[in-house]
């Protein structure tokens, strides 16, 4: 079984998060993506303390598909350095983890 991953990114707004989520699922790069409620982020950027309201996006995929997920996020995300963090899923409900693997298989070429 392919190693499942939980991939996190924060988007500047819900529309961006929705566009990324839909693209990843349509392209079978992710089995599922959850848009969470907006959060207040505080961070240092180019020497200054910044604050922003962002929309978190939780993406369920696999290690095998991670390079393509990262490339798609980088293409679709407006930030020059978007947060893209992958965390291995070390345990979970077997049928759900198999579903992630099945939904992220590349389409067969005819």
ABEGO torsion letter per residue (X at the ends): XBBBBBBBBBBABAAAAAAAAAAAAAAGABABBBBBBBBBBBBBBGGBBBBBBBBBBBBBBBAAAAAAAAAAAAAABABABBBBBBBBBABEBAAAAAAAAAAABBBBBX
